[in-house]
């Protein structure tokens, strides 16, 4: 099995995911243009409340997804999909 070299942002995201964080891809409305677009966010649920982690979004999500670190959770809706860290076997 080959070793996968992750970026520093991906390593930071794995730390958040290990603490119960989630990636979410959801439909968001841009207040300036009024258009709705799908956005990828990393949400940290530690400390009893949720907060978005700045600087980590789509590129980091795709890096971790291609490396096999993510799986879909069952908490999504028609306009949002949640991903968590894959349980190691």
N, C-alpha and C positions, 0 to 999 in steps of 0.2 A: 504494500500500500504506500502510495507516495504522500509526502508531506505537503500540505497546502500552505502557502505563505499568504497571510491576510494583511490587509492594510491596517494602519493604526485606528482608523475609524471603525473598521469591522471588529477589531478586538474590543474597542470600547462598547460597541453595540452588543457584542456577546456577553459582556459583563452586565449590561442592563437587562438583557433577556434572561440571563441566569438568575437575576433577582426578581423575576416575575414580570418583566416588561414585555411589551408586545409591539410588533410592527402592525400598522393599520394602513390599508389602502382604501380611501373613502372619497366620496364626492363632496367637494367643498366649493362654496360660492366665493368668488373674488369680489370684494366690496367695491373696488374701483371700477372694474369693467362690467360687473354684473353677470359674468359668465361662470358656469360651473365646470370644474375640471376634477379629475381624479388626482389625488395627491398621496404620496407615501410619507408616513410619519412614524417615528419611533416614540412610543409612549412609555414613560417610566411610572410604575404604580407603587414604588417604595415610599415610605413616609406617610402612608395613609391617604394619599391623594394622587391624582394623575397629573402628569406634566409632560409636555413634548420636549424631547431632547434636541437642542438646536445643533445644526450642522450635520445631522445624520438623516439621510432620506433615501431617495431612489437608487442611487449608485451603490450605496452600502447594502441596501436590501437585496439587490440583484447579485452582488458579490457573494453574500451569505447564502442566498437561495441556490445559486449555481454550485456552491461548495457542499450543499446538502445539509446545512445547519438549521433550516426552517421547515415548519409544517403548519398547515392551516388548523386553526382552532374551530370550535363549533359555535362561536359567539358572533358570527357575521350577520349582516342584513343584505337586502337587495342592493344597497349602495355602499357597502363596506365589507372588507375581508380582513380578518385578523390572523396574524402569524405569530407563533411562539417558537422557542428553541426546541429542536427535535430532541427527544429523550435518547440518550446514548444507550446502545444495546450492549 
